[in-house]
């Protein structure tokens, strides 16, 4: 089980990736091979931003479950995409409960809000939030979208579009850089948004 905390949003487990590999080398590598058509454009390797987005997408839920990159459960999904200016952006969505707000939504009776997933552990510090099962009154479900530009220097230009060792190595390299960047720069933004806790 990944060890998440306030400043660890993304965890990579290379040991489990090797031990659970159907191809004997890398479970993530096997998934990359299954998605080989996503890694080229007309037979040519993707641009660095697009390569990072596809590599991250394959590495995370729902493509891989569990993911090569496990993301803290209260932040599903965390994605990488190209913005309007062609830059890479990390995008995290997090449900906000009314207690995180300086002022609760008004109404009599108070509106319903996100609930903890009833299938999750009651002592989980990073619970998955779900919509109320019973809506006998209005519900106000707030979600914050946090966007973080990714610097070009942590991306890489892939040298291969074929699902072999080089592609796997390059995908693992960029995904590790993105996970480190998320833990270093995205986590403080989310921690401040959640006031240090759930």
N, C-alpha and C positions, 0 to 999 in steps of 0.2 A: 504494500500500500504506500503510495507516495506521501512524503512528509511535507505538507504545505504549512505555511505560516503567513503572517501579514505581508512578508516581502518575498515569498516564493509562490509564484503563480503558475509556473510551468516547470515540470520535472521530466528529465529524460533518464531512462533506465537501460543502458546499453547491455548490461548483463542479461536482463530478462529478454531483450531483443534477440540476443544470440541463442539463449536457452530455448526459446519458443519458436525458433525459425523453422519453417517447413522446408526451406531450401538448404538448411544446415549452416547458414552463414548469418542471415539477418532477416527477421520477420518484416521489418520496414522495407528492406531491399525487395522482398517478395511482393509486397504491396506496390512498390514503385514499378516493378515489372508488369503487374496487372493494369497499371495506369500509364503504360508507356506512351500511349497516343496523346496524353496530356502534356508531355514533356518536349514536344517539338512543334514547329510551325513550318509546314512544307518540307519536313526532313531536317530543318536547321534547329539548333538549340534555341531555347527561349531567351528573351532579354532577362537581365538579372532580376528585375522586379517581378516579372511573371513566373520565373523559375522559383523564386522565394515563395510566392503565393501558392503555387501548385505543390511544392515540397512540403509546406506547412499544412496544407489542406489534407494531403495524403497521410501525414504523420499524426493527425488529430482525429478525435471523434467528430463526425460519425463514420468516417472512412475506416479508421482503425479503432477497434474497441476491444480491449483497452488500447489507447494510443501509444505510439512511439513517444510522443510528447503527451504527458498527462497534464491537463489543465485543471486548476482548482475548481471543484464542482460548482461553486456559486457563480462562476464566471462563464459558463457555457453560453454561447460559443465565444472563443477568441479566434479571430480570423486575421489574415493578411490580405490586403488588396491594393490595387493601383488607384491612386486618387486622380482627380481631373487634370493634374499637372504631370502625371506619369510617375509620381513617387510612391514608394511603398509606405503603407500605413498599417499599424497594428490596430485592431478594433476589438474592444472588449465590451460586452453587455452585462450589466449587473442589475438585478432587481433591488429596488430600494423599499424598505419597509417604512411605514409612516413615522416610526420613532427616529429615523435618520434625518427627518426634516425639522426645520426650526418651527414650523407651524403645520399641524395636522390638517388634512382636508376636512372642511366643515360639513355639517349635515347632522340630522337627527333621525335615526340613530347614526353613529359614526359609520362611515362606509367600510366595507370589508377591504382586506388587503392581501398581499401575498401570504401564503402559508408554507410552512416547512413540508417537504415531501413526506407523506406518511410512511413511505417505504424506507426512508433513510433513518440513520441512527439519531436518537434524540439528543445525544451529547456531541454530535458532529459540529465542530466550530465553523465549518464552511458548508452549511446546508444548501441543498437545491431548493429553490423556492418555486412553488406551483400556484396556479390560480385556485381560488376557493372552490371546493367541491360543491358546496351548497350556496347558492346566491339568492338568499331571501331578502337581500337589500342591496343597494348599489355597491359596487366595488371600484376602488381607485388603485390600479396596479401601475406603479411607477418603475420605469427602467431607464437607467442612465447608460448612454453610449459614450465610451471614452475612446477617442482617436489619438494615436501617437505616431507622428512621422518617424520613419526608420531611416537613419543615415545611409547614404549610398555605400559608404566604406565597409559596412558589415555584410553587404550583399556580394555575390560573386557571379562572374560570367561563366555559365556552364560550358564545358569543353566537349560534351557529348550529349546526344539525344537518345542514345541507346541504353536500355535498362541493364547495365552491367556494373562492374565494380566501380568504375569512374563516376557514373551517375549517382550511385548509392553514396559514395564518399562525398561528393559535392553536395548532395541533398542533405546528408547528415551534418555537414559543416555549416550550411546556411541555417538549418533548423536549430542547431545548437546556439548559433549567434543570435538568432531571433529570441530563443528562450531566455538567454542571458540578458538581452536587452529588455525584454518584458519584465524580468525579475528586478532589474536595476532601475528602470525608468517608468514602467507602467504601474508597478505595485505601489509606489508612494501616492500616485494619483488616486488609485482605488482605495487605498487605506485611508486617505484623508476624506474621501467621499463617504466611506462607511464609518467614519469617526473611530477607527481602530478596532472595530469589532462588529459582530452580528447581533 
